[in-house]
């Protein structure tokens, strides 16, 4: 198993089941909505993080990671690459164990900072694709 595949496996199987999904709203046409459904089907608790802080999939939403009043294991990032590094830094600040940048989200500097802080990290991948394969 290559390093990235092993990291993905650890995040899906060992890191914990509370996933903050940054960019998740009630908009059913957005990828985050469907990915969150898949995560829930595989036993993950999905916590919506979006400026509107609206409930999605039966879970209370929050406007930022810092507002979530309980520990988060994984931060799944559905924002563009220009904003993703800031979200990764917030994930470190709130004590998350891992950061997952979705397909098309790449920030090498954020990756390095996040890994240096001791978190697991994956970029440009989708857990809805990986979880049936490795979860």
ABEGO torsion letter per residue (X at the ends): XBAAAAAAAAAAAAAEABBBBBGBBABAABAAAAAAAAAAAAGBBBBBBBAAGBBBGGBBBBABAAABABBBABBBBABBAAAAAAAAAAAAAAGBABBBBBBGBBBAAAAAAAAAAGBBBBBGBBAAAAAAAAX
